Amino acid sequence: MHFMENYSTIAGGITAPKGFKASGIAAGLKPSGNPDLALIVSDVEAIAAGVFTTSQVRAACVDYCRQKLQQKASAKAILCNAGQANAGTGEQGWQDAIESSQLVAQALNIAPEAVLLASTGVIGQRIKMEALRSGIPQLVANLSEDGNDAAAKAIITTDLVTKEIALETMIDNRPVRVGGIAKGSGMIHPNMATMLSFVTCDAAVSTGLWQQMLTVAANESFNQITVDGDTSTNDSLIALANGQSRTPAITDMNSKNAQTLQTMLTTVCQHLAKAIARDGEGATCLVEVQVSGAPDDESARRIAKTIVGSSLVKSAIFGRDPNWGRIAAAAGRAGVIFNQEELRIVLGEYVMMENGQPLQYDRSAASNYMKQAAHGTYLQDDTVLISVCVGNGSGKGIAWGCDLSYDYVKINAEYTT
């Protein structure tokens, strides 16, 4: 990762970039009566890229988007419904997806091909189409350049908080912005997890490059978070770049402008990914695992994700128990070859193992370090950091997750009831 901190955080989320509007309403899809329908629209046709679930059981919206983006990597609108996942719903679910895109297209007076779809909610449930049909006119009427918050609220299910960010940088003396919103708190073991994220950008980027950039960003963010090891049927990350910043088109991955945009895009995705991991069902803190010394970055990322996904490690963190043996065991089973005589494990600032040998450390201070994280400020100092070195290779990787609390089981034991 080349972090060039030449960007600033701004307000506005997905409507911060030029030429984007959004809205969110309660259309009656969720039994709770909470907001459940969101729309994001670009004033002009935007280059579109997507990264989707790797599950063999997929929601209709995922197959729909994959098909659309293969035919033509552009779009003007994204419709997202919450409440019903429309996965495992067969031919009828597919027809519902097609009709949803047609309804939005008619209301916006654009081609159905320019509409992308996302759904989240209970698997096996079709979208409540009558509620969706009657909600679309209001959803379109509510579109606004200040619609980010409404949209962010309308895409969540068991999330406790909405997730959004926007960054701005200068490219050729003009401001370029990237904004994003996301939802997700359980079933988060992506190769994408239900994790939904929508990213908007006002740079002009060539089609193939935008997809390449999004894939790189996903691999260093959403694909490196895990809450519970389950991959969802609906995971979708969709990004639109509409060129409305009026900056020169970015076509070469090695150019300075491409590197700047890649850093911003990855940072937006990492912020949203961390927010999802921290909001893991029942979580009390964020866990970050940094791995170095691996043969290559992919190996390092794999070890990091194995550690952060270990139920034993997660339970120990919830119990504020500095049990480094569980960290060592998880690293060892990640499927990456390393010499255990070179293993180093650090929790916060407490070195627990060096050159494969356990060290003396202050157990109660290490336990306190985890307690403090649980009382820390959201996404500022609520992180338990585990650093692991497995040798002297150049491979580095980071993964994020959360602790495993009693509440996780409680929430998921009662989900459909």
N, C-alpha and C positions, 0 to 999 in steps of 0.2 A: 504493500500500500504506500503510495506517495502522498503523504498528507501535506498539502500546501495550504496553510490556514489563511487563504486569501479570500475567504467568504464570510458573510455574517448571517446570523439567524434573524429572520424577520417574521412578522405576524402574517396570518392569512392562509396557511396550509395550501390546499390544492387550488385555491382561487388567487394565491399570491402571484403566480406567473401570469403574464399578460394574455388576455383573450380566452380566459376560462371562467365559466360560471358553474354554480352547483346549487343543489337544494336537497332537502330531506323532509319527509312528512310521516305522520302516522296514518297509514292507509288501512289499518285493520288486519294486517297479516299476522301480527303477534297477538296472542291472547291477552297479553298484559296491557295492550293499548299504547305501548311505547312506540317511538318513531321506528319505521321498518322499511322505508323505501327511499333510496337515494339516487340522484342523477348528477352526473358530471358532464358538462358540454363544452367543447371548444368552438369558438366563433368560426374557425376555419378547419378544413380537413387537417388532421394531425397524423404524423407518422406514429404507428402503434407497435408496441412490442409486448410480449407476454411470457411469463414463466408459470407453469401450471403443475398440479399434483402429478406424482408418478404412480399413483394408485391405479390398479386395474379396475376398481369400481369407481366410476367418475360421475359427477353430476352432469346433467344436460348442458348447463352453461359452459362447462369446461370444454366439452367436445365442440360446442357451438363456436366458442372463441378460437379454438385451435384451427377449426376449418376456415373461419373468416380470415384469420391472420395469414394462413397459408395461401389463400386466394389473393389477398391484397392486404399489405401491412399498413393499413391506415384506418382511421375511425374519427368520428366526431363526438360520439356520446358513449357513456358507460352507465348502464342501469344496474343497480344492486338492490336485491330484496333480502330482508332478514326475517327469520321465522320458519321458513320451510327451505330445506336444502335442495329440493328437487333432484335428489340423487337416488338411484335405485327405483326410479319411477317409470322406466320403460318408454315405450313409444309416445304415450300420452304426455309424459314429462318433456319429451323432445318437442312435441307440438306446442306445449305451453311456452317453451323457450322461444320458439319461432314467433308465436303470437306476441309475446312480450316485446320483442325487437320491432315488430311491425307497428304495435301501438305507439311506441316511443317515436319511431320514424314518422308516422302520420302526424303526431302532435308537434314535432319539430320541423315538419316539412323537409325531411332528408330521406335518403335511401336507407332501407332496412339494413343493407350491408355495412352501413357506417355506424351501426350500434353494436356495442359489445355488452356482454351480460355477466353478472356474478350473483351467486345466491349463497346464503348461509342459514343454518337452522337445523331442524331435526331431519336426519336421513330417512328416506322412504316416504316423506310427505311432499305431495305436489304443492305448487304455489297456489294460494287462494286467488284464482284468476278474477273472480268477480270484484274482489277488493282491489286487486291491481288495476283492473280496467277502469274502475271509477276513480282511482287515485291519480292516474297519469296526468289528466288535465291540470289538477292542482299542483302536482309536482313540477310540471313545465312552467306554470304561471309563477311559481315561487323561485325560479332560477335567478340567481343574483351573484354579483361579484363578491358579496359578503356571505355567500352560502356555505362556506367551508364547515362551520360548526354544526349546522343543521345536517349536512351530509355525514359528517363524522359520527354524529349521534345515531343516525338512522341505519348504520351498517353493523352496529354491535349486538352481541347476544348475551353471553355470560360475562362480558368484560365489565370491570368496575369503573374504568375511566376510558375516555376517548383518546385516540393516539393521532397526533398530527405534528407536522414540522414544515418549515419553509426556509430555504437558504437563498442568498443572493451573492453574485460575484460580478466582476466587470470583465467582459470579453470585448476586445477592440473598442474600449471606452463606452460600451453600452451595458446596462444592467441585464444580467441573465438570471432567471430564477428557476428553482426546482422546489416543488411542494409535494407533500404526501400525506395520506391518511391511511390508517390500518385498523383492523380488528383482529381479535384472537386472544384467547386465554387458556383454552384447553385443546386437546388433540393437536398439540404443537410439537410435531417432530417432522419439520418439513422435509424435505426434498419435495418441499413446500408443505404447512400444517394448519379446526378450520381457521386458516389464516387467509385474510383478504387484505390486499394493499393496492392502493391506486396512487400513481405518481403522475404529476403534470410538470411540463417544462416548456419554456417559451424559446428555447434555442432551436436553430435549424440543424437537423442532423440527418445524414443519409440513412435509409431504411435498414440496411444490413448492420451498420455501425450501432444504431440505437438498440437493436436486439442484442448485439454482442455486449454492449455496455451494460444492459439490464441483466444479462446472464452473469457477467462478472460481479456486479453489485449483489445479486441474489446469493451467489456462492459465498460471499464474504459477509452476509447478513442473515437473511431469512433461512437459508439452508444451514446456518450454524446456531440455530436456537432449538431448544427442546424443552417442553414442559412435562410431557408424559410418554414420549416414545410412540405415540399414535400418529399416523399420517392420515389426514382427512381426505374425503372424496371431492372436496370443493376448492382446495387451495388455489388461489389465483393472485398473481402479481401482474398488474397491467399498467403500462406507462405510455403516456401520450406526449409527443413533442410537436408543438404547432408553429415554431419559427417566428412567432409574433414579436420577439425581441428585436427583430430586424438585424440580427448579426449575421456575418457570412456563414454559409453552410459548413458544418464540420463533417469532413469526409474521410479523414486519415486518422486512425487510432493513435499514431505516434506523434501527432501534432500537439503543441502546447495547449491549444484550446480544447482538444479532445481529452487530454489528461486532466485539465481543470474541471471539465464537465463530469468526467468519470469519478473524480474525487467527490464532487458534490453529490452525485447520484448515489454513490456507495455510502456516503455519510448519512444521507436522508434515509436510506434503507436500513442502515445499522441503528440509527436512532429509533426507528419504528420497530425494528426487530427486538431491541432491548426493552422497549416499552411493553411489547407483547410478552416477553419472557418474565418481566417483573410483575406483570398482571396475571401471571399463571394462576390458575384456580387455587385459592387457598394459600398462595405464596406470601412469605413475610419478608423476603429479600431477593435481590437479583444476585445471581452467581456468574462470575466471569472466570473462564479458564483460559490462560495464555500458555501455549506450548511452543517451545523453541528447541533447536538442535536436532530436528527431524530431517530425514533424507530430502524431503521436498514439502512445499506448502500443503499439498493435499493430505499427506501423511500426518502433518501437524494438526490440520483441521479435524482429521478423523479421530486422533487421540483426544483432542480437546472436547469434541462432541460426545465421545464415549464416556469421559469422566463426568461431564456436566449432566449426562443423561442417566447416570447410575443411580438407581433407587436407594442403594446403600449410602452413597455419598450425599444424596439429597436429604435423606432422613437424618444423617449425622449433622448436617448443617442446620436442619430444623431443631435438632436437639442441642445445638451449639457444642457439639462434641468434635474436638480437633483430631479426628480419626484418620491419620494419613495413610494407614494401611489400605483403606478402601480406595483412596485416590490411586495408590500404587497398583492395586489389583485391577482397577478399571483401565489404567494406562496400558497395563500388560496384556489385556485381552482385546485391545482395539484393532488387532490385525496388522500392526506395524512392527517390523523387526527393529529392536534396539538392544543395547547392552545394559543389563540392569545395574552393572557396576558404575554406570554413568548417570544414573537417575538422581535428579534433584527435585525436591518438592518444597514449595514455600506457600504458607497460608498467610495472606496479608504481608506482614514483615517478619513472620516467624518461620525460620528455616527449620524444617522438620527432618529432612533427609538430604545428605550430600554424598555424591559418589556411591550411591547405593547403601549408605550406612545411616541408621537412625541417629539423630542428634538429640541432646538434651534441650528442651525449650520450656518456656513458662506456660503450662497447660491452662491455668485459669485466665491468664492474659489473652491467650489465643481464643479461648471460649468467649471471653468478654468482647473481643474484636467482632465476633459473629453476632453477639447480642446487640452491639452498637449499630451494626448494619441494619438490623431489623427495626431499629428506631430511627434510622436515618431519613433524610429528606428524599422524596421520590426522585429517582433517577439522578441524584446528585451524590449523596454519600450513603446509599442503601445497598452497596455492592460488597459481596464477599469475593475477594480475589484469590484465585489459586494459580500459582505459576509453576509450571513443570518444565524441566529441561531433560531431554532424553539422549543427549550426545553433542556432537559439534557440527552437525549438518546445518545447512542454511535455511531449512524449512521452518516457517513460523505459521501459527494459526491461532484463532480465538474462537471460542464458542460461548454462548450465553444460555442460562437456564434459571431455575429458581429452586428453593427448597421444597420438600415434600411434607405437607402438614396434614393433620387429621382432617382439616376442612376439605382437602382435595377429594377424599373418598366420599365425604358427606355430600358435596355438591354433585358428584357424578353418580352416586347411588340413587339420587332422587331426580335426575335430569328430565326424563319424559313424564314422570308423575307430577 
